[in-house]
Amino acid sequence: MSASFSDQLVAVLPRLRRFARGLTGSAVEADDLVQAACERALSRTHQFQPGTRFDSWMFRIVQTVWIDLLRARGTRKVESEDVAINIGSDESVRRVEARLALREVQAVVATLPTEQRVALLLVTVEGLSYKEAAEIAGVPVGTIMSRLARARGAVAAKLETAKLETGSAFRGSTEDAETE
């Protein structure tokens, strides 16, 4: 294993962990997923083609390991972990509301089918182009675009439904505009 390979692996770890967290909905499961992907990459360094994008190769490995884990479980549903909210802290009200909104979006994203979640995370969170995301997912660019559109539509619809049912999704954003 070359020093360049290990340097690239260390450099991409934060992005892999963020991607894995989006897939699993759990920090613990994300860490396990990244560890399994790193083990696989290290055991297959000979398969990496110099001159190609290392991060794309690693995202593909994370996705493949995730799919393998889902198949091994025999289920496509993964519950996101419950994270306690520290209401009694010194954080401002806006910060608490932002955290609540983020958790609400994370919960909705966790309900998306895996293929849509992968497309959404690669393009919107990781900032990859449609072409790069398509290469990682192993599908045509049009498929990524379609999955991304369906994912965005589903997230928007679920957040709107939650807002209507509980008044919770992004509370101040539309109500403030209506009162001004």
N, C-alpha and C positions, 0 to 999 in steps of 0.2 A: 504494500500500500504506500503510495507516494505521500509526501507531506502536503502536497497540493490537494489531494483528495480529502485528507483529514481536515485541512483548513477550510475547505469548501463545506464540508459536513458541519463543522462547528458554526460556521457563519450562517447557514440556512436553518439551524435549529429553532430559533424563535418563530420564524415563519411557519415551519412544520408544526410546531406546537399550537400556534394559532389556528391553522387549518384543521388539525386533529381535534382541537377543542370545538370547533364549529361542527365537525362531523359527529362527534360523540356526545356533546352537550355536557361533558364532565371533565374536570381538570385531571382527575385521577386516571380515567380511561384514556384521555388524550396523552398523558405521559406514557402510559403503557403502549399505546399505539405508536408513538414516536420511537420509543425504545425498540419495539419489534421491527419497525421500518429501518432503523439504523442498523440493527443486527443483520437484517436481510441485505442491506446495501453493503455492509462491510464484508459479508460472506460472498458477495457477488461483484466485487470491485472490477473484476475482469469484464463485466458486461457493460460498464460505463464506457461510452465512446468519447474520447477526448475531442474537444471542439464543439460538443453539443452542450446544451444548457444543463448544468448540474441540478439547479433548483427544480426544473421541470421533471428531471429523472426522479428526484426524491419525492416530489408531490405525487407522481405516478405510483411510486412504491407505497407511500402512505395510503393512497386510495385503494390499491390492490390488497394490502394487508387488512384494511377496514372491511372490504367486501368479503375477504376470506373469514374474518371474525364473525361477520353477520351470518354468513352461510353456516359456520360452525355452530352458532347459537340456534340456528333454525328459525330465526325471526328477523323481520325488517324493522322492528320498532325498538327504539332506544329511549329510555326515559332520561331526561336531563336531571342533574342533581339539584336538590334544593339547597339554596345558599341563603343563610340567614342574613337579614338586612339589619344593619346597625343603626336603628332609628335614633337611639340616644346619643349619638356622637355629636361632634362639633361641626359636622358638615352642614352647609347651608341647605335650605329647602330646595333650591334649584338642583343642587348636586344629588340630593336624595331622589328627586323626581326623575332626573336624568338616569340614575341607576335603575330605578323602577322601570322606566321606559326601555332601557337596554335589556333588562331581564325579560320583559314582555316580548321584545323582538326576538331574543335568543330562544325563548320558549316556542314561539311561532315557527322560527327557522328549524328548530328541532323536529317539528311535526312534518316537514316537507319530505317527500320521497328522496332517497339517497342521491339519485341522479340530479335532481333539481338542486339539492343542497350543495353538491359538489360544484355545479356550474355557478351558483350564486357566490359561494365562498371564493372560488378561484378568480372570478371576474371582479366582484365588488369588494371583497376583503383584501385579497392578495394583489389586486390591480393588474392581473394578467390580461393580455389581449384575448379576443375570442379565439384566434388561431392558436395561441399558446395553451389556452384552456382545453381546446379541442384535442390538441396533441396529447396532453396529460390524460384526458378522459378516454382517449382512443376512439373518438367519434368525429363526424364531420362538423365543420364550423356552424352550419345551419342547425344542427342538432343542439349545439351549445346555445345558440341564440334562442331557439325554441324553448329549451329547458329553462333558460334564464328568464325569458318573458313569462313563462308559466309560474316560475318561482316568485318573481316579483309580484305578479297578479295575486297569487295565493297569499303572500305575506300581507299585501295591502288589504285584501278582502277580510282576512282573519283579524287584522288589527282594527279595521272599521267595525266588524261585528263585535269585537271585544269592547270597543268604545261605546257602541250603542247599548250593549247589554250592561256594562258596568260603569261606563263613563271614565274608564281608566287610560286608554291608549292616548298618549301624547296630549294630556288634558288641556294644557294652556294654549296650544297652538291654534286651534280653530275658534275656541270660545273667546279668546282675547281679541281676535280679528272681528268677531261678530259684535262685540260690545263697543268697539271704537267707532 
